[in-house]
Amino acid sequence: MIEFYNVSLNIDGKEILKSISFRLFKGEFAYITGPSGAGKSTILKLIYMDIFPDQGMVIVNNYSSAKIHRNEIPYLRRELGVVFQDFKLLPDRSVYENVAFALRATGVRSKEIRHRVVRVLNEVNISQQRSQLPDQISGGEKQRVAIARAIINDPFIVLADEPTGNLDAQNSREIMEIFERINRKGTAILMATHDQSLIEQYPHRVIKIEEGRMVDE
């Protein structure tokens, strides 16, 4: 489903990744771990093709980093869900509109938008806050909205970049339970995190990165 073949990347003369190779399979849950600056977020950016390797190749479903055209990247990203540590919600739009926005951009009909948004808001237990703005809800609730937005298009995988980094322990556990439920329904999860306690509580495959190199799996 996702394959890295000897991927290396340099940015501004600095080696960010060196000869990274791994495969992620359909429906799998895996962590990318390592210290800050190890290259975890960079791996996620390579998957949604925000950046491209200097050497090697990234394959995501039928898309290859070596062959994809710029106008194909939006179609690739519709097959992925991405969740960020800082939520990246639109501050002037309600919870409902933040999630619906991802569908409006792809031309989905209004009736279908309503049905799908209500469904995913219920899935992440945030439907009661649907009319509130992001600055009116807590950090844990913001992350629920971000997850709802990520799964609204029924992606084959959700990429999560330190999704519990700004949350307390209780909210972190609740967010992890949501990811577990999403995964049990068949959606793959690839999560970048340095939180070892979460990995111990919710054990899955671990891909460890240090100084841009894959050191353990």
C-alpha positions, -999 to +999 in steps of 0.1 A: +000+000+000+029+024+009+065+016+000+097+034+006+126+022-015+161+035-004+147+070+001+172+098+008+165+135+012+187+166+017+173+200+025+195+231+024+226+209+023+215+189+054+209+152+052+173+146+065+168+110+055+193+083+044+183+051+026+149+046+043+131+014+032+099-001+046+064-012+036+031-004+052+003-029+044-035-025+040-053-020+074-020-018+094-013+004+124+023+015+128+042+041+147+072+062+134+093+070+165+124+088+173+137+120+189+127+155+177+143+163+143+149+126+135+128+128+103+094+115+114+073+144+100+094+143+068+083+107+061+047+117+064+053+147+040+068+123+015+037+101+016+013+129+008+039+143-016+044+177-001+081+170-007+100+145-029+131+123-023+164+132-038+171+095-042+149+064-041+112+062-045+079+065-026+049+045-038+015+053-024-012+030-039-007+035-076+011+068-073+049+069-076+070+099-064+091+094-096+062+096-120+034+116-104+023+148-122+015+179-101-021+178-112-024+143-098-014+152-063-048+165-052-063+132-062-037+113-042-044+134-011-082+127-014-072+090-006-053+101+025-064+116+058-039+138+077-040+149+113-016+175+127-004+183+162-016+219+160-050+208+144-049+233+115-086+242+118-102+272+100-107+296+129-137+315+113-157+283+106-178+261+129-169+225+137-194+214+111-180+237+084-144+227+091-153+191+084-177+199+055-151+221+038-131+190+028-161+177+009-172+210-007-138+213-023-144+181-042-179+189-054-200+166-032-237+174-032-251+192-001-274+164+010-245+139+009-223+164+028-248+167+056-251+129+059-214+123+059-205+151+083-231+141+108-218+105+107-182+113+113-189+139+140-208+111+158-179+087+153-155+110+171-180+121+198-180+158+188-215+163+173-228+183+202-202+210+194-210+211+157-220+248+157-191+261+178-160+278+165-125+263+172-116+289+199-147+278+218-137+242+223-109+224+241-077+210+226-090+175+228-122+185+210-102+203+183-083+172+177-115+152+174-126+177+147-093+173+129-097+135+129-133+139+116-120+160+088-093+134+081-118+105+077-146+123+060-135+110+025-131+074+038-093+073+032-074+041+030-049+055+056-047+083+082-013+100+087-011+114+122+018+138+130+022+139+169-016+140+173-014+139+211+016+163+214-006+192+227-029+172+248-030+160+284-029+123+294-066+118+295-073+135+262-044+116+247-059+083+257-093+093+243-078+103+210-059+070+208-091+051+214-106+069+184-076+059+162-080+023+175-117+023+164-108+038+130-082+011+125-105-017+135-129-006+108-101-012+082-084+021+078-046+020+082-029+044+106+007+057+104+014+078+135+046+098+142+051+101+179+078+103+205+054+094+233+067+060+245+039+056+271+012+057+244+031+030+224+032+008+254-005+013+261-015+008+225+012-016+211+016-018+173+045-021+149+072+005+155+095+020+129+123+038+147+142+067+131+174+083+144+193+111+126+175+103+094+182+066+094+160+036+102+177+020+131+151-005+143+117-021+135 
